[in-house]
Amino acid sequence: MDKKLFPLRARIDQIDAEIIKLLKERLKLAQEIGRIKESKGVQTFDLGREKQILKRVLELNQGVFPEETLKIIYSEIIRACRASQEKPRVAFLGPEATFSHIAAQHYFGTSAQFIPVETIIDVFEEVSSERAHFGVVPIENSIEGVVATTLDAIYEYGLKVCGEIYEAISHHLMNQTGRLEDIKKILSHPQAIAQCRKWLRKKLPSVPIETVSSTAFAAKWAAVDETVAAIASLMAAKIYHLQIVAKNIEDLKGNSTRFWIIGKVEMPPTGEDKTSLIFSVADKPGALFEVLKCFAERKINLTKIESRPSKNEPWKYIFFLDCEGHIKDQEVSNCLEEMQKYCIQVVWLGSYPKGRQV
Ligand SMILES: O=C(O)C(=O)C[C@]1(C(=O)O)C=C[C@@H](O)C=C1
């Protein structure tokens, strides 16, 4: 071997030793931070801080080390440091392998402690009673629209929105054998069935279809009944040991769901945030226009607005609004202050790091 390699490799060995030494030191510091946070009753998981770290690391790198790899390496380092602290307890709409579970795993990583519950309201209950630090709930689907239960519950429970994540939704047909001819009945969640209607009519026109509470529940059922096939996620096929009969059977491609991460903590600004609000206006001409003007004048981009029955009085409405920015940004805080003038009520649901649409 070329002698010139020896000193170079010796230097690489030295660098690796330094990296390991520094990683051990980093782990100890994160554990120390974890202990301080625990003693103060503060949640250890801090996505805002994690995003800041990643941003800074990429800036320091100045594109020299391959960026995507650096992101993965650093995310794993932080994940390991976080895992050595108290594990966040995360409630989700179960059973295992629902799209809420997939979203929860993508958001918190596999090191969190996941708590499956039976309904969306149960997720709110778990967080409210502090049996869970966070909950993952669907808020809207790109085809079906808003999830009313979640919108109503966030208002009723007074919890904070601490984050959001978008998940691509793909449906797969699965059973114990992977053979189409073994299927005597199909089970799934009504939304999944509705989204695969054309495919089912074309390929399995005479097979009866039944609705159940979730796609994961359908998969669980198929695992114990060989005549049953489920429409569910790939994760469900893996967890319940099922074979795929047909992949991506949804009629419309590009289906995705936005999930909220709910909790009791306020997230710090990251520079790329969203703010969610509820407000109600007086029943008079131009009232909603006045509120929206507060955003327009400050060039604050709205990402969503939705009205829901107020529930206090028939035929009165409250508005759910999402905009870009954090409540700690001057413009957003001024906007919120000014809109109070035109509103009967303004409730700040939370400011949180913006998720990436899929
Ligand atoms: O800085 C903190 O608050 C930490 O707990 C440390 C740390 C990290 O490893 O950098 C770990 C977990 C948090 O989610 C954020 C950051």
PDBQT file of the ligand as one rigid body, heavy atoms in Angstrom, charges set to zero:
ROOT
HETATM    1  O1  LIG A 401     -31.424  21.505  24.495  1.00  0.00    +0.000 OA
HETATM    2  C1  LIG A 401     -32.255  20.795  25.052  1.00  0.00    +0.000 C 
HETATM    3  O2  LIG A 401     -33.276  21.263  25.569  1.00  0.00    +0.000 OA
HETATM    4  C2  LIG A 401     -32.056  19.326  25.115  1.00  0.00    +0.000 C 
HETATM    5  O3  LIG A 401     -32.825  18.641  25.790  1.00  0.00    +0.000 OA
HETATM    6  C3  LIG A 401     -30.974  18.703  24.295  1.00  0.00    +0.000 C 
HETATM    7  C4  LIG A 401     -31.445  18.161  22.961  1.00  0.00    +0.000 C 
HETATM    8  C5  LIG A 401     -30.178  17.838  22.112  1.00  0.00    +0.000 C 
HETATM    9  O4  LIG A 401     -29.778  16.686  22.128  1.00  0.00    +0.000 OA
HETATM   10  O5  LIG A 401     -29.622  18.759  21.536  1.00  0.00    +0.000 OA
HETATM   11  C6  LIG A 401     -32.238  16.932  23.182  1.00  0.00    +0.000 C 
HETATM   12  C7  LIG A 401     -33.614  16.918  23.177  1.00  0.00    +0.000 C 
HETATM   13  C8  LIG A 401     -34.418  18.098  22.879  1.00  0.00    +0.000 C 
HETATM   14  O6  LIG A 401     -35.527  17.774  22.099  1.00  0.00    +0.000 OA
HETATM   15  C9  LIG A 401     -33.633  19.182  22.271  1.00  0.00    +0.000 C 
HETATM   16  C10 LIG A 401     -32.272  19.184  22.264  1.00  0.00    +0.000 C 
ENDROOT
TORSDOF 0
